[in-house]
Structures are given as C-alpha cells and as structure tokens.
Amino acid sequence: MFKIDRHPRGKFLLIFWVFFVVGCASTLPKEEVFERNQEHFDRRAQTYDKSFDQWVAFEPAHNLLLREAEKRGLSPEARILDVASGTGILALRLAEKAPRGEIVGMDISPEMVEIANQKAEGFPNVEFVVGNVEAMPFPDETFDVVTCSYSFHHFPDPDVALEEIHRVLKKGGKLYIIDPYKAIPFGYVNWALDQIFEGPIWFQSARGFRKLYQQHGFQKIDQKRQLRRLGIVVPAILTVGTK
Ligand SMILES: C[S@@+](CC[C@H](N)C(=O)[O-])C[C@H]1O[C@@H](n2cnc3c(N)ncnc32)[C@H](O)[C@@H]1O
C-alpha cells in the first residue's frame, strides 16, 4: 500500500495534493460553494455544539468579541444581526448583553437555524432566519451592530459579503468579524486542515481584512488577535469597524 511517509516523494505529493484541492475549490462556481456549505453544515448541526472546535476556537472567539463590544459601549437596546449564526450560541450571548434590544441570527443552513430557534424559545427578542450573506432578507440600515464569527472564510466573495453587511448596518453602526487568518505558521496549518475537512474556504490576512473594511467604507478600524487557549494555538483575528 502507498504510504506518504515511506514514499521518497511522499511529502512533495502531499503538498501538491493540498494545493490541487485548494486550487480546484477556489474555482468552484459560487452556487456550488453555497450548496456544499449548506449540506456540510446541515450534516454537522446536531453535533455542532459538542465539537472540540467549540472549546478550542469558537468559545474564546465569542468571549473576545463580546468583551470588545462591551468596551465599545454595546447598548442594551441594540438591534444586532449575527451573520452565519450557526446554532445560535453567540446570538444568545448577545441577547444577554442587549436584553431590551432585538437580535437576529441568519444562516444558510436550515438545520442550524432550526436548532438555534429551539434554543431561542423563551427569548422573545431573538429570532433566527435562513439566508445567504450575499442576499440578506433585511432592509437597508436596519442594525446597530453586525457580528460574524468563524464564518467569513466560508464566503466565496468577500466584497459582496461586505457590501451586503454595509447595506444593512445603520450609519454609525459597528461591524465585528472574528475569523481564522493567514498567520505564520499556524494560520497556514489551520488553513490547510480546514481546506481538507471543511471544503472550500478563503482565509484573509490581518492586512487583507483592514483593506476590505476600508474599501467598503468602514472607519475607525481596529484589530485584536486571539492566539491561544491553554497553550493551544488558535490564530484568529477580530476586526472592528464603524460605518
Ligand atoms: C463554523 S460555523 C460558525 C457558526 C457561528 N457563527 C459560531 O461562531 O459558532 C460557519 C457557519 O457559516 C454558515 N454559512 C456558510 N456560508 C454561508 C453563507 N453564504 N451565508 C450564510 N451563512 C453561511 C454555515 O452554515 C455555518 O453555520
């Protein structure tokens, strides 16, 4: 049997394979990416809250995002949209910080949305809806705050996603995106693993995020890095901007 570590050109072939998969994935038509993402996350929805990722990546990311939002004076009355809200963990934590506000979570996966809505029973000001970041079902200038956690790398067209987010934010509203990013060396390891196990993804660099925010009219751009939990390296970056 072929074994990567015994084969003289094994490492080269492995690297070639990763780049081949990445190359193929990044040229997929958008509609196919959306379909794959929906199927992938529909399949994962039931076990999503118990995954190792929650502990090592998502929970620390949510903690950082919530801390920074509070520092920036998150209003208890804020209207908040959590884009790609998954099973609703972050949105429900946001609801605790904005008890007199209105919190909407939106996700492309109907299974994720169903689970999130079950958890939201008893929260009259929280609702989850199915939707795609590229065509969000909300009027212009609806929200004071938009959040997006560990999802931006699943969006095939970052410009369209940011344009839509900018459209639904009120003037002076704040955008918080936390996402894994191209950090040397662990960000690249993370990127290769996600590419293999999660399907097509697109990591930005820290600079790439700042540039995207600037190009889409955001101001007062600020970034915070989340690097580790109990010594395990989880490179993610929070980028905050004001419309
Ligand atoms: C890794 S999960 C993160 C979920 C949640 N934000 C969290 O922090 O736990 C990525 C989510 O992005 C959603 N997603 C992927 N592509 C999307 C799109 N084009 N529009 C809306 N949601 C999308 C998936 O269905 C999935 O729930």
The ligand as a Gaussian input file, in Angstrom:
#p B3LYP/6-31G(d) Opt

LIG

0 1
 C      -18.018000      27.426000      11.537000
 S      -19.726000      27.857000      11.547000
 C      -19.765000      29.243000      12.690000
 C      -21.107000      29.400000      13.328000
 C      -21.233000      30.527000      14.375000
 N      -21.012000      31.814000      13.782000
 C      -20.331000      30.321000      15.558000
 O      -19.488000      31.179000      15.852000
 O      -20.471000      29.281000      16.231000
 C      -19.925000      28.619000       9.956000
 C      -21.389000      28.936000       9.645000
 O      -21.439000      29.703000       8.424000
 C      -22.634000      29.360000       7.746000
 N      -22.514000      29.826000       6.348000
 C      -21.644000      29.382000       5.418000
 N      -21.826000      30.059000       4.250000
 C      -22.817000      30.945000       4.467000
 C      -23.447000      31.931000       3.652000
 N      -23.084000      32.116000       2.383000
 N      -24.425000      32.693000       4.189000
 C      -24.820000      32.500000       5.485000
 N      -24.269000      31.566000       6.294000
 C      -23.272000      30.802000       5.800000
 C      -22.706000      27.846000       7.938000
 O      -23.965000      27.301000       7.673000
 C      -22.257000      27.717000       9.401000
 O      -23.346000      27.709000      10.284000

